[in-house]
């Protein structure tokens, strides 16, 4: 079975985070994470070029097969949304030109919910759960990259959930036919990770 490598991107025109995980034997394995610091770059278009180049290099280095990006938060003002959209677009084009066509977006709250069970969790709380889940001790300078890693892990949970396999694959009828062991007299039984049922596992 081909290895799945998920690249998570937290797009920004001041700080852009990336996080990479491999899926090995159905389990997420930490690969790398980092931050592109663009705060000293004044030209907006130079920033977009650096984002494109950096994401391209990450894709090439780790042989990415899927990409997950944090979608812009619509509570922010229009100017911020425009900048984030441009950064996101530059990252998407880099992935597409490399050959990654499996690209997904997740809202910040959705990723926090998947990782911690709390959609309003702080960056520090997300970092703690990522440490526990992936068994990696992050350095303080990596805090800005944890959002990107959370997006990658959120995507892993999404594609590995039985509920995700139902979507777009023929519906419940096909799911029941393919998984008769998950049906009993009371109906359908699906084991869902605790991160999806609102329980905070901290």
N, C-alpha and C positions, 0 to 999 in steps of 0.2 A: 504493500500500500504506500503510495507516495506520501512523503512527509508534508504536513501542513505547517506553514510558517506565517503567523499573523503579525502584521505590522500595525501598531496603534499610533495614531497621530493626534496630538492636541494642537490644532493650528492657531497661530498667532503671529502678528507682525512685529512683536517685541521679543517674545519668547515662544519658540516652537518646541514642544516635547515629542519624543518618539519612544516607543517601547516595543520590544520584540519578544514573542514567545513561540516556541515550537509545540506542536501537539504530537506527543510520542506515546504510542499504545493507549490513545484516548485521554492522556493526561497532559495538562499544561506545564511546560518547562520554561523557566526564565532563560532568556538569551542575552539581552542587552537593553540598555535604556540610556537616554541622553537628552541634552537640551541645546538647541541652536539659539544663541544670544544675539539678537539683532538690535539691541537698544542703542548702540553707537552708530548704526547706519541711518543716515538722514533721508536718503532717497528711497521713496516707496517702491519704485520698480526694481531697484537693486535688491531690496529685501525679497521681493518675489522671485528673483533669479536665484538668490541664495537658498530660498526654501526649495525651489525646484531641484537645484543641484544636490542639496543635502538629502532630500527624500530619495532622489535617484540613487545616490551612493548607498543609502541604507538598504534599498531594494536589492541592489547588486551584491552588496556585501553579505547579506543574510538570505538571499534567494527567496524573497517574499512570494507567497502564493495568494494571500488574501490581505486586504487592508480594511481597517476600521478607523473612522474619523469621528471626532467629537463635532456634533453639529452646533452652529451658532446659537447662543441663548437669546431668544427673542425679546427678553425683558430689557436688553441693552438698547442704547440709542442707535439710530439709523447709521450714523457714521462708523460706529464700532462694528455693527453688523456687516457693513460694506467691506471694511478692512479684513474681518475674519473670513468673509466669503471669498475674498481674493486669495488669502493664504490657503484656504481649504482647496480652492480651485487649482492653485499651483501644485499642491501636494497630489491631487487627483490626477492631473496631467502627467506628472512624473511617474506615478504608478501605472497609468494606462500605457505610456510609451515604453515602460520597462516590460510590460506584458501582463500586469495584474488587472484582470477584468472583474474580479470578485471584490467589489468595494461596497462598504456599508457605513451608514451614519447612525450614531447614537447620541441622544441628548445627555447632557451632564448628569441630570437627575436619574436617568435610566441606568447609567453606568454605576453611579453610587449605590443605587438600590441593588443592583446585581452583585456588587462586591461586599457591601456591608449590611444589606437589608434595610438601609435608611437612605432615602433619596436626598436628604438634607445633610448628609454626613460631611464633616470637614475634610480638608486635604490630608490632615494628620491622621484622622480615623481611617481614611482610605489607605494611606500608606501602611498603617499597622496591619490591616487585613491582608494587604498584598504581601507583606513580609510573612505572615502566617501561612497563607495559601501557597506561595511559591517557594517558601523556605529560603529567602534571600534577605540579607541585611543591607538596606540602602544607606548610602551616605547622605548627609544633609543637603549637599549640592544637587542631589537627584530628586529633591522634593518636587521641583517643577516638572519632572518627567513622569511622576506617578500617575497623573491624570491620563497620559497617553497609554501607560501600561494598563491602567484600569479599563480603558476603552478596548484594548486588545483582549483582556481577560473577559470583559463583558461579551465580546463577540464570540469567544470560545464557549461561554456558557450558553449563548443563544444557539449556536450550531450544534452543540452536544445535547441540548434538551430534547426529550421526546416530543414536546409540543412544537418545537421548531421544525421537526421532520414532517409533522402533519401539514403545516402551512405550505401551500403551493404544490403538494405532492398527491393530490387526488382526494383530499379531505378525510373525514373520519371513517368513511366506509372503507377506503383503501387501508387506513391505519389499522382498523380492526382485523381486516383480512390478513395483513402482513404480521400482526402481533396478537394472535389468538390467546396467548398466555397472559395477556394483560386485561382480559375480559372475564368477569365472573358474573354470578347471578344478579349482583347488585348494579352491574353496569361496567364502565371502563375504569380501570385503575392505572394511574400513571404516577410513577415516583418522580417527584419534582425536587431538585436541590433546595435546601432550606433558604438559600439566598433569594429564591423566587417567591417564597410564601410569607414574606414580611417578618421573619424571625431574625433578629440581630444575633449573629453567632459569636459576637465578642464576649 
